[in-house]
């Protein structure tokens, strides 16, 4: 159900709080032998958990409650700069973190292109079976910006080079080798990919202050541009649809394009988000608050006016559905429900419900994986670390 607007004006995201919760995301993968996993929760344990209501959280009167002690377990711990979220492989076996002083928001959202030397990239292997810590792989090149998406072979990064442009590179998960795939003098930002390895990104020249979209596949390169809009932060929905944040005439909207069409712009459907005062910074904040894996068929984003996560499904009779009030991250579950994070708890919410089953009484950032043994990961902030908990919600 679509919620009414709480305010006629967009509520700016608070970088000091919201970005501490999450910023980027990416996928990765590794072919390792799968071992036995924690046994599924028994019905008796579930019933016992339902009797143990959390004392520090008082859900609304019609909320369902349970604990999470028996449905999640340790998959490792990651270092954290308290600003940039790690990117994960789709199978949940790898993560990449960006450490050091983060770049300015002006650099991150593509307004400026000043070179940086303060960031360091580390590759971490996770162990969702036993939670063992494995020594990370350090990338020698400094000054990289972590991308939001990856596939099972490599992850994506950017490097701002001033007047020489901004390049896009891929780092192999197994070896840590960095290979530049886009190395021209344009400002190339926000790379995304699907499971086939197709790449989409925003591009502008150094002198032009307007981005267009470029899509690179084995079949060639396509450009999406209407000549007037600022096209930002693309991402694939499935393998053949692309969503992009568009700023036009001071308005921000989310646009979906069908890449099977000869001219994708002719298939565009859009969802208005902000009617006035749209900026790249706002679009970047909205796009980076909610981690997702490449080619995910479902997508939720933080709506700055409704002040909650919203699911957009333009091919449905109900095109947009609002999740719990004050929710700041959400990821889908196979049964149609969603794992939803608020600043104080994590719930499992069915569409159409105002609340959901209470899983944790603290902020946790949920991420779906492609694994059938650990269907989701939960990121729990703890100072300068992120505890990674594995979950199996397929039972």
C-alpha positions in Angstrom: 0.0 0.0 0.0 1.2 3.5 -0.8 1.7 5.8 2.2 0.7 9.4 2.2 3.5 12.0 2.3 4.6 13.1 5.8 6.0 16.4 4.6 5.7 18.5 1.4 9.5 18.9 1.3 12.3 16.3 1.2 13.9 15.5 4.4 17.7 15.5 3.8 19.5 12.3 4.8 21.8 12.8 7.8 25.3 11.7 6.6 26.7 11.6 10.1 24.1 8.9 11.1 22.8 7.3 8.0 26.1 6.9 6.1 27.5 5.4 9.3 25.0 2.7 8.8 25.7 2.0 5.1 27.1 3.5 1.9 28.0 1.1 -0.9 27.5 -2.4 -2.1 29.0 -4.9 -4.5 29.0 -8.5 -5.3 31.7 -11.0 -5.3 32.1 -14.7 -5.5 34.4 -17.6 -5.0 34.2 -21.3 -5.9 35.0 -23.1 -2.6 33.7 -26.4 -1.4 30.6 -26.1 0.7 30.7 -27.7 4.1 28.0 -28.7 6.5 26.0 -25.8 7.9 24.2 -25.2 11.1 21.1 -27.4 11.3 17.7 -25.7 10.7 15.8 -24.4 13.6 13.4 -26.9 15.1 9.8 -26.2 15.7 10.3 -26.6 19.4 13.1 -23.9 19.4 10.9 -21.6 17.4 8.1 -22.0 19.9 10.5 -21.4 22.8 11.8 -18.3 21.1 8.4 -16.9 20.6 7.9 -17.1 24.4 11.0 -15.0 25.0 9.9 -11.5 24.3 12.6 -8.8 24.1 12.4 -6.6 27.1 14.1 -3.6 25.6 11.8 -3.3 22.6 8.1 -2.7 22.8 6.6 -3.4 19.4 3.2 -2.0 18.4 0.3 -4.0 19.8 -0.2 -6.1 16.7 3.5 -6.9 16.0 4.7 -10.5 16.1 7.9 -11.1 18.1 10.7 -13.6 18.3 14.4 -13.7 19.0 17.2 -14.4 16.5 19.6 -16.4 18.6 18.9 -19.6 16.7 18.3 -18.3 13.2 21.6 -16.5 12.7 25.2 -17.3 13.4 28.7 -15.7 13.0 30.2 -15.5 9.5 33.1 -13.3 10.4 34.0 -9.7 11.4 35.1 -6.9 9.0 37.0 -3.7 9.7 34.9 -0.6 9.1 35.6 3.1 8.4 32.2 3.9 10.0 31.1 5.4 6.7 31.4 3.0 3.7 29.5 -0.2 3.6 31.4 -3.3 2.3 30.4 -4.9 -1.0 29.6 -8.7 -0.9 29.7 -11.5 -3.4 26.3 -12.8 -4.4 27.1 -16.2 -2.7 28.1 -14.4 0.6 31.6 -15.9 0.6 33.6 -12.7 0.0 33.5 -9.1 1.0 35.5 -6.0 0.1 36.0 -3.0 2.5 37.2 0.5 1.9 39.3 1.9 4.8 41.0 5.2 5.5 39.6 8.7 5.3 36.6 8.5 2.9 36.4 10.9 -0.1 34.2 14.0 0.2 30.6 13.7 -0.8 31.3 16.0 -3.7 33.8 13.5 -5.1 31.5 10.5 -4.4 28.5 11.9 -6.1 30.5 13.0 -9.2 30.5 16.8 -8.7 34.3 17.0 -8.4 37.1 14.7 -9.5 40.0 15.6 -7.2 42.5 12.7 -6.9 42.6 11.1 -3.4 45.3 9.1 -1.6 43.5 8.3 1.6 41.6 5.1 0.9 42.7 1.5 1.0 40.9 -1.5 -0.3 40.9 -4.9 1.4 39.4 -8.2 0.2 38.1 -10.5 2.9 37.0 -14.2 2.6 34.0 -15.0 4.8 33.2 -18.3 6.5 29.5 -18.7 6.9 30.0 -22.2 8.1 32.3 -21.9 11.1 32.9 -18.1 11.3 36.6 -18.4 11.1 38.7 -15.3 10.4 40.8 -15.5 7.2 43.7 -13.0 6.6 42.6 -10.3 4.1 44.2 -9.5 0.8 45.4 -5.9 0.6 45.3 -4.0 -2.7 48.5 -2.0 -3.3 46.9 0.9 -5.2 45.6 3.7 -2.9 43.0 6.3 -3.7 40.4 3.9 -5.0 36.6 4.3 -4.5 34.7 1.1 -3.8 31.9 0.4 -6.3 28.5 -0.8 -5.2 28.3 -4.0 -7.3 30.4 -7.0 -8.4 30.0 -10.5 -9.8 31.4 -13.8 -8.7 34.7 -13.1 -10.4 35.6 -9.5 -9.7 34.5 -6.3 -8.1 34.4 -2.8 -9.4 36.2 0.3 -8.3 36.7 3.9 -9.4 39.7 6.2 -9.3 39.4 10.0 -9.7 42.3 11.5 -11.7 41.4 15.2 -12.0 41.7 16.5 -15.5 42.7 13.0 -16.7 39.2 11.7 -16.0 37.8 9.1 -13.7 38.6 5.4 -14.5 36.7 2.3 -13.7 38.6 -0.9 -12.8 37.9 -4.5 -11.8 39.7 -6.4 -9.1 39.9 -10.2 -9.2 38.6 -11.7 -6.0 41.1 -14.6 -6.1 44.3 -12.7 -7.0 43.6 -9.1 -6.1 44.9 -8.0 -9.5 43.5 -4.6 -10.7 42.6 -4.2 -14.4 41.3 -1.0 -15.9 38.3 -1.5 -18.1 37.4 2.2 -18.6 40.4 4.5 -18.9 39.5 7.5 -20.9 39.5 11.2 -20.0 35.8 11.4 -19.1 34.3 11.4 -15.6 33.1 7.7 -15.3 31.1 7.1 -12.1 28.8 4.7 -10.4 29.5 1.4 -12.2 27.0 -1.4 -11.9 26.9 -4.9 -13.4 24.6 -7.9 -13.9 25.4 -11.5 -13.5 26.4 -11.7 -17.2 29.1 -9.2 -16.7 27.4 -6.4 -18.6 28.4 -3.0 -17.1 26.5 0.3 -16.9 27.8 3.6 -15.5 27.2 7.3 -15.6 29.6 9.4 -17.8 30.2 13.0 -18.5 33.1 15.0 -19.9 35.3 17.1 -17.7 33.8 20.3 -19.2 30.1 19.2 -19.2 28.2 19.1 -16.0 25.6 16.5 -17.1 25.8 12.7 -17.0 24.5 10.2 -19.5 24.4 6.4 -19.2 26.7 4.0 -20.9 26.1 0.2 -21.1 28.9 -2.1 -22.2 28.2 -5.7 -23.1 30.0 -8.3 -25.3 27.7 -7.2 -28.1 28.9 -3.6 -28.0 28.4 -0.3 -26.3 25.1 1.6 -25.9 24.5 5.2 -24.8 21.2 6.3 -23.1 20.7 10.0 -23.1 17.7 12.4 -23.7 20.0 15.4 -24.1 18.6 17.3 -21.1 18.5 15.1 -17.9 21.3 14.2 -15.5 21.4 10.4 -15.4 22.9 9.0 -12.2 23.6 5.7 -10.3 22.3 3.0 -12.7 21.7 -0.5 -11.5 20.4 -3.7 -13.1 17.1 -5.2 -12.1 17.4 -8.8 -13.3 19.6 -9.1 -16.3 17.7 -7.0 -18.9 16.2 -4.0 -17.1 18.0 -1.0 -15.9 17.0 1.5 -13.2 18.5 5.0 -13.1 18.1 8.1 -10.9 17.3 11.1 -13.1 17.4 14.8 -12.3 15.4 16.9 -14.7 14.1 20.5 -14.1 15.0 20.3 -10.4 13.0 17.0 -9.9 14.4 13.6 -8.9 12.8 10.4 -10.2 13.6 6.8 -10.5 13.4 5.5 -14.1 13.2 1.9 -15.4 14.3 1.0 -18.9 13.8 -2.2 -20.9 17.2 -3.1 -22.3 15.7 -5.6 -24.7 14.3 -2.7 -26.7 16.3 -1.1 -29.6 15.7 2.3 -28.0 15.3 1.8 -24.2 14.3 5.4 -23.6 11.0 4.7 -25.4 10.2 2.1 -22.7 10.9 4.4 -19.8 8.6 4.4 -16.8 9.3 6.7 -13.9 8.5 7.1 -10.2 8.7 10.7 -8.9 10.7 11.0 -5.6 11.4 14.7 -5.1 9.5 17.5 -6.9 11.9 20.3 -6.2 15.5 20.8 -4.9 16.9 17.6 -6.4 20.7 17.3 -6.3 23.3 14.6 -7.1 24.2 14.4 -3.4 20.6 13.5 -2.5 20.4 10.9 -5.3 23.7 9.4 -4.2 22.5 9.2 -0.6 19.3 7.5 -1.6 21.0 5.1 -3.9 23.7 4.0 -1.5 21.8 3.5 1.7 20.5 0.0 0.8 22.9 -2.7 -0.3 21.8 -5.2 -3.0 23.4 -7.8 -5.1 23.8 -7.6 -8.9 20.8 -8.5 -11.0 18.4 -8.7 -8.0 14.9 -8.9 -9.4 13.5 -6.7 -6.6 14.6 -3.4 -5.3 13.8 -1.1 -2.4 15.1 2.4 -1.8 14.9 5.0 1.0 12.3 7.6 0.3 13.3 11.0 1.8 9.7 12.3 2.0 8.0 9.2 3.3 11.0 8.6 5.6 11.0 4.8 5.1 12.0 2.2 2.5 9.8 1.9 -0.5 9.5 -1.0 -3.0 8.8 0.0 -6.6 7.2 -2.6 -8.8 6.0 -0.8 -12.0 4.5 -3.9 -13.5 2.3 -4.5 -10.5 -1.3 -3.2 -9.9 0.1 -1.5 -6.8 3.3 0.1 -8.1 4.8 1.2 -4.8 4.7 -0.3 -1.4 5.9 1.4 1.8 7.7 -0.6 4.4 8.0 0.1 8.2 8.1 3.7 9.3 11.7 4.9 9.8 13.1 1.9 7.9 16.5 2.6 6.4 17.4 -0.7 4.6 15.5 -3.7 3.3 16.1 -6.9 1.3 13.8 -9.5 -0.2 13.1 -13.0 1.1 12.1 -15.9 -1.2 8.6 -16.2 0.3 7.7 -12.6 -0.6 8.4 -11.0 2.8 11.3 -8.5 3.4 14.0 -8.2 6.0 13.7 -4.6 7.1 16.1 -2.5 9.3 15.2 0.5 11.4 17.6 2.4 13.6 16.7 0.2 16.6 15.6 -3.2 15.3 15.4 -5.7 12.4 12.0 -7.2 11.4 10.7 -9.6 8.8 7.8 -7.8 7.2 5.1 -9.1 4.9 3.9 -6.7 2.2 0.7 -4.9 3.3 1.5 -5.2 7.1 2.5 -2.2 9.1 5.0 -4.1 11.2 6.6 -7.6 11.2 8.2 -10.4 13.1 10.9 -8.9 15.4 14.3 -10.5 14.9 16.8 -8.1 16.6 16.6 -5.2 18.9 19.5 -3.3 17.3 20.3 -1.9 13.9 21.4 -4.6 11.4 21.8 -4.2 7.7 20.3 -7.1 5.8 21.7 -8.4 2.5 20.3 -11.2 0.4 22.7 -13.8 -1.1 22.3 -16.5 -3.8 23.2 -19.3 -1.3 20.6 -21.8 -0.3 22.4 -22.5 3.0 22.9 -18.8 4.1 20.2 -16.9 2.3 21.0 -13.6 3.9 23.8 -11.8 5.7 23.2 -9.3 8.5 25.7 -6.5 9.2 25.8 -5.5 12.9 27.8 -2.2 13.5 30.1 -2.4 16.5 32.4 0.6 16.7 35.0 0.3 14.0 33.9 -3.2 13.1 31.0 -4.9 11.4 29.9 -8.3 12.7 28.6 -10.5 9.9 25.8 -12.9 10.8 24.6 -15.6 8.4 20.9 -16.4 8.2 18.9 -19.2 6.5 15.3 -18.0 5.9 14.5 -20.8 3.5 13.3 -23.1 6.3 
